[in-house]
Amino acid sequence: MESRFSRIFERFLVFSTIVSLMLTATSVFSPVLNNYEVERVLIDWFTYILIIGSGIVFTLVLQIFALEKIKPAMHLVFIVFYIFGILFLCYITGKTNAPYVLIVILTVQYFLQVGINELFIFHDAFMYDCEDYAGKELEQYLFHNNLSAIDLTEKIKGQQVMMFAISISMFVVLVFGKLSEGYFSFITLLLVIFFYLNVLLCCFMLGMFKNDIFYAFLGFKDYVRNGRKLFGSVLLIAAISCTAGALLSSDNALIKIGYVQEYKETHEKERYIPELPDFIDFQIEPQSEERMERNSRPSLILEFIAELIKWLAITGLSILGLIFFIKPFFTKHFRVFWTEGHLLKFLRELWQEIREFFRYVFSKSTGSDEQYSTVQGKKFRESMMEFLKKSKRSKEKIDEIDRLTKHFMRLIDWGQSHGIKFTQTLAPAEYTALFKNKTADLVGQLFEKALYDKNVLTAEEEKVFIASIKEIICE
């Protein structure tokens, strides 16, 4: 499936699957938790808005954590500070009862989203490993470097269990909600249908990821020519299944909760309660108050040691906890993240991907342009490799051109999809001139300098070359 479509779609699945589950659970059990007689309202519109808003925040934060390669311990740090922020928001808005349920709901919601999002992170890592290879090269590379494929396979197995678990959780919510006379409305029904549709799509993605691994080991990439049509087929199958289920099912429930109560009442009547035998009444001589006080009085030294150990443990744990939660804000990684504007860069790239996503969804293109651009990119690389063989450059120079060519191929692919066609008769600088962009001109100049100069580019020049291509693609 095309990366520009699948990446946004995958993150939407993370958001929609868990948020629909949490919204359904809170709405069903709201009559049980709320007590309007004493004005104890735990769940209202404020709760629902925070669940939806938190789902969006969690999705974005998890993507940032993945890009920045943040340690798993930071999940705990984030959710603790986020809960403190929610408590402050509840205080200033006067929703003093909401934290009793929000603390539990948002914590569970965050870690469920973490669990689902990890699958897509592992898949991104696997696809990134395969990005620079194709055909026989890809097959040979994975034969010797298959750790990312093994990790993804294990994560897929765990995700299958998780999909089954949250599906059962929704069923349990509905059953216990019915037993406790919970709130069921038309919106609740839509949320349940939407939840199970998302689970179906998650399972569909699991199957796609298995195929990605299988075909990659055979040397094939991008074997799905039109992911949009495939996705539409899945939705069509889901719609047909739901329609057939609605038409064929009767008004009588498959599982009648009344049977459980009747079974329980019948067996309570038949339950045999044995008579207890008479036990011997032992006469225990009571101890004097003086003796009891003497036996129960602890030693002053032992009492002092116990108190000292208790307070040392409390102090030590408090200091360790404080270091654990505060230390990440004083690391070099944290400073670089803010000083180099990684957050703004992430938001710009996210906005670009969202625009590309909707442009792709609503465009009339069937994907033929992408195939053409990929062919042109490969032809460009072949021509560069042929040029290097004829010019008999050093191994260091060949490796440099190979690296730069892979990045330049991305620019060609992007240009093809935006109407800037590449032909074999164009030199790199002539092609970048078609972009009518100073950044693109710089890319062409640096590539030709690397191509014709016997010396390799400096580390700074190569960094500028790569950053310039990324800037053009993310505009």
JORACOR-V701039 format. One record per run of one state. SS is the DSSP state (hx for helix, st for strand, lp for the rest). FROM is the first residue (numbers start at 1). TO is the last residue. If there is no record, write none. Layout:
{{SS FROM TO} {SS FROM TO}}
This chain:
{{lp 1 2} {hx 3 33} {lp 34 34} {st 35 35} {hx 36 38} {lp 39 39} {st 40 40} {lp 41 44} {hx 45 68} {lp 69 72} {hx 73 93} {lp 94 98} {hx 99 130} {lp 131 135} {hx 136 144} {lp 145 146} {hx 147 179} {lp 180 185} {hx 186 217} {lp 218 226} {hx 227 248} {lp 249 256} {hx 257 270} {lp 271 288} {hx 289 296} {lp 297 299} {hx 300 330} {lp 331 331} {hx 332 339} {lp 340 341} {hx 342 362} {lp 363 367} {hx 368 391} {lp 392 394} {hx 395 417} {lp 418 427} {hx 428 433} {lp 434 437} {hx 438 452} {lp 453 458} {hx 459 473} {lp 474 475}}
